[in-house]
Amino acid sequence: MIRFRHSGEIWSDFPQLVAGVIHAEDAHTDGEHLERYWRIAAERLAAGPESGLPEIQAWRQAFTRLGLKPTQYRCAAESLLRRFRKDGSLPSIHPLIDLGNAISLAFAIPVAVLDAGTLDGLLEVRYATGDEKYLAFSGETEHPAPGEVIFADEHGHAHARRWTHRQSARSAVSPATRSVLIVAEALHPGAAHDIPRLLTALGDELPGSVSAVLTREAPEFRT
């Protein structure tokens, strides 16, 4: 069973949050439409830098509230947009990650693509206690500071640090991945409109997937 939710404290502190979750078994994509999403991102960036987009501004405000310097710790969508603006493209990593990154660019919303087979029980976005373990891509084990927002499972593994800043190597998608859990989170005023559109875009690329929009009133996803 796949279970995902945000803690009550997160909903209380960020009531404007809208989250979209999608689970796909035997997940695969051919990457046929990536350039379409890149074009959307390029058109938006032509009007100004990513820092001026309302989706990014909302995450910067959230990071500031959490005590993080927003130009040091950027949400994943802002980091992708910065790289795309400078290079004009993104490197290919894995078809499912490439898809998530392309849609993240188009919507300017952080999209986390996790190997669902690595998740132990409930995955919850919550404040860290300081006891959790985070596996960095360098291979080092880190301990998120108490109060940091993380994606944590029931066994104390942190699958993301600083909320939407960086994922963990523990749940990274690999050639062996067969089941994925994809999470998109937005805080800007248009989030209630944009998250369902983002889920539709993902669902069109992942036939047979199951998705849901999470809100404070309906906070948990399970399959």
HELIX and SHEET records of a PDB file:
HELIX    1   1 GLY A    8  ASP A   13  1                                   6    
HELIX    2   2 LEU A   34  ALA A   46  1                                  13    
HELIX    3   3 GLU A   50  GLY A   52  5                                   3    
HELIX    4   4 PRO A   54  ARG A   65  1                                  12    
HELIX    5   5 ALA A   76  ASP A   87  1                                  12    
HELIX    6   6 PRO A   95  PHE A  107  1                                  13    
HELIX    7   7 ALA A  116  THR A  118  5                                   3    
HELIX    8   8 ALA A  191  GLU A  205  1                                  15    
SHEET    1   A 7 THR A 141  GLU A 142  0                                        
SHEET    2   A 7 LYS A 133  LEU A 135 -1                                        
SHEET    3   A 7 HIS A 157  ARG A 161  1                                        
SHEET    4   A 7 VAL A 149  ASP A 153 -1                                        
SHEET    5   A 7 LEU A 123  TYR A 127 -1                                        
SHEET    6   A 7 ARG A   3  HIS A   6  1                                        
SHEET    7   A 7 GLU A 220  ARG A 222 -1                                        
SHEET    1   B 4 VAL A 111  ASP A 115  0                                        
SHEET    2   B 4 SER A 179  ALA A 186 -1                                        
SHEET    3   B 4 VAL A  18  GLU A  25 -1                                        
SHEET    4   B 4 VAL A 210  LEU A 214 -1                                        
SHEET    1   C 4 THR A 141  GLU A 142  0                                        
SHEET    2   C 4 LYS A 133  LEU A 135 -1                                        
SHEET    3   C 4 HIS A 157  ARG A 161  1                                        
SHEET    4   C 4 ARG A 166  GLN A 167 -1                                        
END                                                                             
